């Protein structure tokens, strides 16, 4: 494979990842506080670095933090 096709693959993968992250963020934004906290309880307390669980945990915490900042 040449550099151009490699770059195309990278761009496509990043686009798909971005779309997936936006979808997850949208779902988290629709959850109420009780659901977010329940989700965090279900996730591993120390997820593996770079794992999907770690990303979901971080996004859930960020959603909670954003709501807390909005209340202040």
Order of alpha helices (4+ residues) and beta strands (2+ residues): alpha-alpha-alpha
